[in-house]
Amino acid sequence: MAYDEGLATRLRDLIGAEPGLTEKRMFRGLSMLLDGNMAVSVSGDELLVRIDPADQERLLAEPGAHVFDRTGRPMKGWLLVAPAGFAEDDDLRRWVARGVAFARTLPPK
């Protein structure tokens, strides 16, 4: 499955200057890693965001957010966001900030 290049460009515009940023093909798309820890990813036309697992239930109430489940076992601490949930730049910025903030809590790999 190809990933949304337009969304990848929007992500680069938002976090391209983050220290320790690398891009890697994973989760059927393109992931943005900070010091080796995934923060956000483009998965098809959706945004995959790594979050604090303690925030998952609360964030699932946000527009477009749903559980990341590719194997039949939902992954705690990972949310997919449908395009409607990040169509506006402020919404994308908020989701990306969450992924970046959580990735920064993890030790470098």
Phi and psi in radians as a Rosetta constraint file:
Dihedral C 1 N 2 CA 2 C 2 CIRCULARHARMONIC -1.338 0.35
Dihedral N 2 CA 2 C 2 N 3 CIRCULARHARMONIC 2.752 0.35
Dihedral C 2 N 3 CA 3 C 3 CIRCULARHARMONIC -1.924 0.35
Dihedral N 3 CA 3 C 3 N 4 CIRCULARHARMONIC 2.808 0.35
Dihedral C 3 N 4 CA 4 C 4 CIRCULARHARMONIC -1.273 0.35
Dihedral N 4 CA 4 C 4 N 5 CIRCULARHARMONIC 1.833 0.35
Dihedral C 4 N 5 CA 5 C 5 CIRCULARHARMONIC -1.102 0.35
Dihedral N 5 CA 5 C 5 N 6 CIRCULARHARMONIC -0.588 0.35
Dihedral C 5 N 6 CA 6 C 6 CIRCULARHARMONIC -1.103 0.35
Dihedral N 6 CA 6 C 6 N 7 CIRCULARHARMONIC -0.716 0.35
Dihedral C 6 N 7 CA 7 C 7 CIRCULARHARMONIC -1.180 0.35
Dihedral N 7 CA 7 C 7 N 8 CIRCULARHARMONIC -0.686 0.35
Dihedral C 7 N 8 CA 8 C 8 CIRCULARHARMONIC -1.036 0.35
Dihedral N 8 CA 8 C 8 N 9 CIRCULARHARMONIC -0.707 0.35
Dihedral C 8 N 9 CA 9 C 9 CIRCULARHARMONIC -1.136 0.35
Dihedral N 9 CA 9 C 9 N 10 CIRCULARHARMONIC -0.736 0.35
Dihedral C 9 N 10 CA 10 C 10 CIRCULARHARMONIC -1.064 0.35
Dihedral N 10 CA 10 C 10 N 11 CIRCULARHARMONIC -0.705 0.35
Dihedral C 10 N 11 CA 11 C 11 CIRCULARHARMONIC -1.130 0.35
Dihedral N 11 CA 11 C 11 N 12 CIRCULARHARMONIC -0.784 0.35
Dihedral C 11 N 12 CA 12 C 12 CIRCULARHARMONIC -1.030 0.35
Dihedral N 12 CA 12 C 12 N 13 CIRCULARHARMONIC -0.697 0.35
Dihedral C 12 N 13 CA 13 C 13 CIRCULARHARMONIC -1.094 0.35
Dihedral N 13 CA 13 C 13 N 14 CIRCULARHARMONIC -0.594 0.35
Dihedral C 13 N 14 CA 14 C 14 CIRCULARHARMONIC -1.415 0.35
Dihedral N 14 CA 14 C 14 N 15 CIRCULARHARMONIC -0.684 0.35
Dihedral C 14 N 15 CA 15 C 15 CIRCULARHARMONIC -2.177 0.35
Dihedral N 15 CA 15 C 15 N 16 CIRCULARHARMONIC 0.192 0.35
Dihedral C 15 N 16 CA 16 C 16 CIRCULARHARMONIC -1.009 0.35
Dihedral N 16 CA 16 C 16 N 17 CIRCULARHARMONIC -0.451 0.35
Dihedral C 16 N 17 CA 17 C 17 CIRCULARHARMONIC -1.645 0.35
Dihedral N 17 CA 17 C 17 N 18 CIRCULARHARMONIC 0.024 0.35
Dihedral C 17 N 18 CA 18 C 18 CIRCULARHARMONIC -1.116 0.35
Dihedral N 18 CA 18 C 18 N 19 CIRCULARHARMONIC 2.313 0.35
Dihedral C 18 N 19 CA 19 C 19 CIRCULARHARMONIC -1.074 0.35
Dihedral N 19 CA 19 C 19 N 20 CIRCULARHARMONIC 2.426 0.35
Dihedral C 19 N 20 CA 20 C 20 CIRCULARHARMONIC 1.371 0.35
Dihedral N 20 CA 20 C 20 N 21 CIRCULARHARMONIC 0.249 0.35
Dihedral C 20 N 21 CA 21 C 21 CIRCULARHARMONIC -1.349 0.35
Dihedral N 21 CA 21 C 21 N 22 CIRCULARHARMONIC 2.298 0.35
Dihedral C 21 N 22 CA 22 C 22 CIRCULARHARMONIC -2.373 0.35
Dihedral N 22 CA 22 C 22 N 23 CIRCULARHARMONIC 2.735 0.35
Dihedral C 22 N 23 CA 23 C 23 CIRCULARHARMONIC -1.953 0.35
Dihedral N 23 CA 23 C 23 N 24 CIRCULARHARMONIC 2.484 0.35
Dihedral C 23 N 24 CA 24 C 24 CIRCULARHARMONIC -2.575 0.35
Dihedral N 24 CA 24 C 24 N 25 CIRCULARHARMONIC 2.415 0.35
Dihedral C 24 N 25 CA 25 C 25 CIRCULARHARMONIC -1.327 0.35
Dihedral N 25 CA 25 C 25 N 26 CIRCULARHARMONIC 2.071 0.35
Dihedral C 25 N 26 CA 26 C 26 CIRCULARHARMONIC -2.865 0.35
Dihedral N 26 CA 26 C 26 N 27 CIRCULARHARMONIC 2.882 0.35
Dihedral C 26 N 27 CA 27 C 27 CIRCULARHARMONIC 0.914 0.35
Dihedral N 27 CA 27 C 27 N 28 CIRCULARHARMONIC 0.711 0.35
Dihedral C 27 N 28 CA 28 C 28 CIRCULARHARMONIC 1.040 0.35
Dihedral N 28 CA 28 C 28 N 29 CIRCULARHARMONIC 0.499 0.35
Dihedral C 28 N 29 CA 29 C 29 CIRCULARHARMONIC -2.844 0.35
Dihedral N 29 CA 29 C 29 N 30 CIRCULARHARMONIC -2.553 0.35
Dihedral C 29 N 30 CA 30 C 30 CIRCULARHARMONIC -2.152 0.35
Dihedral N 30 CA 30 C 30 N 31 CIRCULARHARMONIC 2.127 0.35
Dihedral C 30 N 31 CA 31 C 31 CIRCULARHARMONIC -1.846 0.35
Dihedral N 31 CA 31 C 31 N 32 CIRCULARHARMONIC 2.576 0.35
Dihedral C 31 N 32 CA 32 C 32 CIRCULARHARMONIC -1.880 0.35
Dihedral N 32 CA 32 C 32 N 33 CIRCULARHARMONIC 2.039 0.35
Dihedral C 32 N 33 CA 33 C 33 CIRCULARHARMONIC -1.924 0.35
Dihedral N 33 CA 33 C 33 N 34 CIRCULARHARMONIC 2.483 0.35
Dihedral C 33 N 34 CA 34 C 34 CIRCULARHARMONIC -2.026 0.35
Dihedral N 34 CA 34 C 34 N 35 CIRCULARHARMONIC 2.017 0.35
Dihedral C 34 N 35 CA 35 C 35 CIRCULARHARMONIC 0.907 0.35
Dihedral N 35 CA 35 C 35 N 36 CIRCULARHARMONIC 0.655 0.35
Dihedral C 35 N 36 CA 36 C 36 CIRCULARHARMONIC 1.542 0.35
Dihedral N 36 CA 36 C 36 N 37 CIRCULARHARMONIC -0.065 0.35
Dihedral C 36 N 37 CA 37 C 37 CIRCULARHARMONIC -1.874 0.35
Dihedral N 37 CA 37 C 37 N 38 CIRCULARHARMONIC 2.231 0.35
Dihedral C 37 N 38 CA 38 C 38 CIRCULARHARMONIC -1.143 0.35
Dihedral N 38 CA 38 C 38 N 39 CIRCULARHARMONIC 2.354 0.35
Dihedral C 38 N 39 CA 39 C 39 CIRCULARHARMONIC -1.867 0.35
Dihedral N 39 CA 39 C 39 N 40 CIRCULARHARMONIC -0.926 0.35
Dihedral C 39 N 40 CA 40 C 40 CIRCULARHARMONIC -2.513 0.35
Dihedral N 40 CA 40 C 40 N 41 CIRCULARHARMONIC 2.813 0.35
Dihedral C 40 N 41 CA 41 C 41 CIRCULARHARMONIC -2.611 0.35
Dihedral N 41 CA 41 C 41 N 42 CIRCULARHARMONIC 2.617 0.35
Dihedral C 41 N 42 CA 42 C 42 CIRCULARHARMONIC -1.656 0.35
Dihedral N 42 CA 42 C 42 N 43 CIRCULARHARMONIC 2.086 0.35
Dihedral C 42 N 43 CA 43 C 43 CIRCULARHARMONIC -2.151 0.35
Dihedral N 43 CA 43 C 43 N 44 CIRCULARHARMONIC 1.731 0.35
Dihedral C 43 N 44 CA 44 C 44 CIRCULARHARMONIC 1.167 0.35
Dihedral N 44 CA 44 C 44 N 45 CIRCULARHARMONIC -2.098 0.35
Dihedral C 44 N 45 CA 45 C 45 CIRCULARHARMONIC -1.872 0.35
Dihedral N 45 CA 45 C 45 N 46 CIRCULARHARMONIC 0.188 0.35
Dihedral C 45 N 46 CA 46 C 46 CIRCULARHARMONIC -1.853 0.35
Dihedral N 46 CA 46 C 46 N 47 CIRCULARHARMONIC 2.838 0.35
Dihedral C 46 N 47 CA 47 C 47 CIRCULARHARMONIC -1.804 0.35
Dihedral N 47 CA 47 C 47 N 48 CIRCULARHARMONIC 2.223 0.35
Dihedral C 47 N 48 CA 48 C 48 CIRCULARHARMONIC -1.795 0.35
Dihedral N 48 CA 48 C 48 N 49 CIRCULARHARMONIC 2.212 0.35
Dihedral C 48 N 49 CA 49 C 49 CIRCULARHARMONIC -2.161 0.35
Dihedral N 49 CA 49 C 49 N 50 CIRCULARHARMONIC 2.289 0.35
Dihedral C 49 N 50 CA 50 C 50 CIRCULARHARMONIC -1.561 0.35
Dihedral N 50 CA 50 C 50 N 51 CIRCULARHARMONIC 2.223 0.35
Dihedral C 50 N 51 CA 51 C 51 CIRCULARHARMONIC -2.306 0.35
Dihedral N 51 CA 51 C 51 N 52 CIRCULARHARMONIC 2.925 0.35
Dihedral C 51 N 52 CA 52 C 52 CIRCULARHARMONIC -1.156 0.35
Dihedral N 52 CA 52 C 52 N 53 CIRCULARHARMONIC 2.143 0.35
Dihedral C 52 N 53 CA 53 C 53 CIRCULARHARMONIC -0.948 0.35
Dihedral N 53 CA 53 C 53 N 54 CIRCULARHARMONIC -0.494 0.35
Dihedral C 53 N 54 CA 54 C 54 CIRCULARHARMONIC -1.158 0.35
Dihedral N 54 CA 54 C 54 N 55 CIRCULARHARMONIC -0.357 0.35
Dihedral C 54 N 55 CA 55 C 55 CIRCULARHARMONIC -1.661 0.35
Dihedral N 55 CA 55 C 55 N 56 CIRCULARHARMONIC -0.074 0.35
Dihedral C 55 N 56 CA 56 C 56 CIRCULARHARMONIC -1.003 0.35
Dihedral N 56 CA 56 C 56 N 57 CIRCULARHARMONIC -0.895 0.35
Dihedral C 56 N 57 CA 57 C 57 CIRCULARHARMONIC -1.047 0.35
Dihedral N 57 CA 57 C 57 N 58 CIRCULARHARMONIC -0.733 0.35
Dihedral C 57 N 58 CA 58 C 58 CIRCULARHARMONIC -1.123 0.35
Dihedral N 58 CA 58 C 58 N 59 CIRCULARHARMONIC -0.747 0.35
Dihedral C 58 N 59 CA 59 C 59 CIRCULARHARMONIC -1.283 0.35
Dihedral N 59 CA 59 C 59 N 60 CIRCULARHARMONIC -0.422 0.35
Dihedral C 59 N 60 CA 60 C 60 CIRCULARHARMONIC -1.111 0.35
Dihedral N 60 CA 60 C 60 N 61 CIRCULARHARMONIC -0.329 0.35
Dihedral C 60 N 61 CA 61 C 61 CIRCULARHARMONIC -1.364 0.35
Dihedral N 61 CA 61 C 61 N 62 CIRCULARHARMONIC -0.187 0.35
Dihedral C 61 N 62 CA 62 C 62 CIRCULARHARMONIC -1.358 0.35
Dihedral N 62 CA 62 C 62 N 63 CIRCULARHARMONIC 2.626 0.35
Dihedral C 62 N 63 CA 63 C 63 CIRCULARHARMONIC -0.972 0.35
Dihedral N 63 CA 63 C 63 N 64 CIRCULARHARMONIC 2.275 0.35
Dihedral C 63 N 64 CA 64 C 64 CIRCULARHARMONIC 1.469 0.35
Dihedral N 64 CA 64 C 64 N 65 CIRCULARHARMONIC -0.203 0.35
Dihedral C 64 N 65 CA 65 C 65 CIRCULARHARMONIC -1.374 0.35
Dihedral N 65 CA 65 C 65 N 66 CIRCULARHARMONIC 2.382 0.35
Dihedral C 65 N 66 CA 66 C 66 CIRCULARHARMONIC -2.637 0.35
Dihedral N 66 CA 66 C 66 N 67 CIRCULARHARMONIC 2.893 0.35
Dihedral C 66 N 67 CA 67 C 67 CIRCULARHARMONIC -1.179 0.35
Dihedral N 67 CA 67 C 67 N 68 CIRCULARHARMONIC 2.461 0.35
Dihedral C 67 N 68 CA 68 C 68 CIRCULARHARMONIC -1.492 0.35
Dihedral N 68 CA 68 C 68 N 69 CIRCULARHARMONIC 1.984 0.35
Dihedral C 68 N 69 CA 69 C 69 CIRCULARHARMONIC -2.569 0.35
Dihedral N 69 CA 69 C 69 N 70 CIRCULARHARMONIC 1.699 0.35
Dihedral C 69 N 70 CA 70 C 70 CIRCULARHARMONIC -1.786 0.35
Dihedral N 70 CA 70 C 70 N 71 CIRCULARHARMONIC -0.206 0.35
Dihedral C 70 N 71 CA 71 C 71 CIRCULARHARMONIC -2.150 0.35
Dihedral N 71 CA 71 C 71 N 72 CIRCULARHARMONIC 0.046 0.35
Dihedral C 71 N 72 CA 72 C 72 CIRCULARHARMONIC 1.627 0.35
Dihedral N 72 CA 72 C 72 N 73 CIRCULARHARMONIC -0.051 0.35
Dihedral C 72 N 73 CA 73 C 73 CIRCULARHARMONIC -2.173 0.35
Dihedral N 73 CA 73 C 73 N 74 CIRCULARHARMONIC 1.813 0.35
Dihedral C 73 N 74 CA 74 C 74 CIRCULARHARMONIC -0.973 0.35
Dihedral N 74 CA 74 C 74 N 75 CIRCULARHARMONIC 2.449 0.35
Dihedral C 74 N 75 CA 75 C 75 CIRCULARHARMONIC -1.696 0.35
Dihedral N 75 CA 75 C 75 N 76 CIRCULARHARMONIC 2.062 0.35
Dihedral C 75 N 76 CA 76 C 76 CIRCULARHARMONIC -1.227 0.35
Dihedral N 76 CA 76 C 76 N 77 CIRCULARHARMONIC 2.328 0.35
Dihedral C 76 N 77 CA 77 C 77 CIRCULARHARMONIC 1.584 0.35
Dihedral N 77 CA 77 C 77 N 78 CIRCULARHARMONIC 0.157 0.35
Dihedral C 77 N 78 CA 78 C 78 CIRCULARHARMONIC -2.373 0.35
Dihedral N 78 CA 78 C 78 N 79 CIRCULARHARMONIC 2.244 0.35
Dihedral C 78 N 79 CA 79 C 79 CIRCULARHARMONIC -2.212 0.35
Dihedral N 79 CA 79 C 79 N 80 CIRCULARHARMONIC 2.493 0.35
Dihedral C 79 N 80 CA 80 C 80 CIRCULARHARMONIC -1.694 0.35
Dihedral N 80 CA 80 C 80 N 81 CIRCULARHARMONIC 2.502 0.35
Dihedral C 80 N 81 CA 81 C 81 CIRCULARHARMONIC -2.171 0.35
Dihedral N 81 CA 81 C 81 N 82 CIRCULARHARMONIC 2.149 0.35
Dihedral C 81 N 82 CA 82 C 82 CIRCULARHARMONIC -1.197 0.35
Dihedral N 82 CA 82 C 82 N 83 CIRCULARHARMONIC 2.727 0.35
Dihedral C 82 N 83 CA 83 C 83 CIRCULARHARMONIC -0.890 0.35
Dihedral N 83 CA 83 C 83 N 84 CIRCULARHARMONIC -0.628 0.35
Dihedral C 83 N 84 CA 84 C 84 CIRCULARHARMONIC -1.097 0.35
Dihedral N 84 CA 84 C 84 N 85 CIRCULARHARMONIC -0.424 0.35
Dihedral C 84 N 85 CA 85 C 85 CIRCULARHARMONIC -1.399 0.35
Dihedral N 85 CA 85 C 85 N 86 CIRCULARHARMONIC -0.177 0.35
Dihedral C 85 N 86 CA 86 C 86 CIRCULARHARMONIC -2.413 0.35
Dihedral N 86 CA 86 C 86 N 87 CIRCULARHARMONIC 0.400 0.35
Dihedral C 86 N 87 CA 87 C 87 CIRCULARHARMONIC -1.077 0.35
Dihedral N 87 CA 87 C 87 N 88 CIRCULARHARMONIC -0.680 0.35
Dihedral C 87 N 88 CA 88 C 88 CIRCULARHARMONIC -1.465 0.35
Dihedral N 88 CA 88 C 88 N 89 CIRCULARHARMONIC 2.490 0.35
Dihedral C 88 N 89 CA 89 C 89 CIRCULARHARMONIC -1.003 0.35
Dihedral N 89 CA 89 C 89 N 90 CIRCULARHARMONIC -0.682 0.35
Dihedral C 89 N 90 CA 90 C 90 CIRCULARHARMONIC -1.094 0.35
Dihedral N 90 CA 90 C 90 N 91 CIRCULARHARMONIC -0.657 0.35
Dihedral C 90 N 91 CA 91 C 91 CIRCULARHARMONIC -1.174 0.35
Dihedral N 91 CA 91 C 91 N 92 CIRCULARHARMONIC -0.775 0.35
Dihedral C 91 N 92 CA 92 C 92 CIRCULARHARMONIC -1.093 0.35
Dihedral N 92 CA 92 C 92 N 93 CIRCULARHARMONIC -0.769 0.35
Dihedral C 92 N 93 CA 93 C 93 CIRCULARHARMONIC -1.006 0.35
Dihedral N 93 CA 93 C 93 N 94 CIRCULARHARMONIC -0.737 0.35
Dihedral C 93 N 94 CA 94 C 94 CIRCULARHARMONIC -1.133 0.35
Dihedral N 94 CA 94 C 94 N 95 CIRCULARHARMONIC -0.772 0.35
Dihedral C 94 N 95 CA 95 C 95 CIRCULARHARMONIC -1.143 0.35
Dihedral N 95 CA 95 C 95 N 96 CIRCULARHARMONIC -0.765 0.35
Dihedral C 95 N 96 CA 96 C 96 CIRCULARHARMONIC -1.106 0.35
Dihedral N 96 CA 96 C 96 N 97 CIRCULARHARMONIC -0.726 0.35
Dihedral C 96 N 97 CA 97 C 97 CIRCULARHARMONIC -1.043 0.35
Dihedral N 97 CA 97 C 97 N 98 CIRCULARHARMONIC -0.643 0.35
Dihedral C 97 N 98 CA 98 C 98 CIRCULARHARMONIC -1.136 0.35
Dihedral N 98 CA 98 C 98 N 99 CIRCULARHARMONIC -0.801 0.35
Dihedral C 98 N 99 CA 99 C 99 CIRCULARHARMONIC -1.109 0.35
Dihedral N 99 CA 99 C 99 N 100 CIRCULARHARMONIC -0.745 0.35
Dihedral C 99 N 100 CA 100 C 100 CIRCULARHARMONIC -1.123 0.35
Dihedral N 100 CA 100 C 100 N 101 CIRCULARHARMONIC -0.807 0.35
Dihedral C 100 N 101 CA 101 C 101 CIRCULARHARMONIC -1.036 0.35
Dihedral N 101 CA 101 C 101 N 102 CIRCULARHARMONIC -0.756 0.35
Dihedral C 101 N 102 CA 102 C 102 CIRCULARHARMONIC -1.218 0.35
Dihedral N 102 CA 102 C 102 N 103 CIRCULARHARMONIC -0.760 0.35
Dihedral C 102 N 103 CA 103 C 103 CIRCULARHARMONIC -1.015 0.35
Dihedral N 103 CA 103 C 103 N 104 CIRCULARHARMONIC -0.594 0.35
Dihedral C 103 N 104 CA 104 C 104 CIRCULARHARMONIC -1.244 0.35
Dihedral N 104 CA 104 C 104 N 105 CIRCULARHARMONIC -0.272 0.35
Dihedral C 104 N 105 CA 105 C 105 CIRCULARHARMONIC -1.426 0.35
Dihedral N 105 CA 105 C 105 N 106 CIRCULARHARMONIC -0.215 0.35
Dihedral C 105 N 106 CA 106 C 106 CIRCULARHARMONIC -1.638 0.35
Dihedral N 106 CA 106 C 106 N 107 CIRCULARHARMONIC 2.584 0.35
Dihedral C 106 N 107 CA 107 C 107 CIRCULARHARMONIC -1.182 0.35
Dihedral N 107 CA 107 C 107 N 108 CIRCULARHARMONIC 2.528 0.35
Dihedral C 107 N 108 CA 108 C 108 CIRCULARHARMONIC -1.009 0.35
Dihedral N 108 CA 108 C 108 N 109 CIRCULARHARMONIC 2.589 0.35
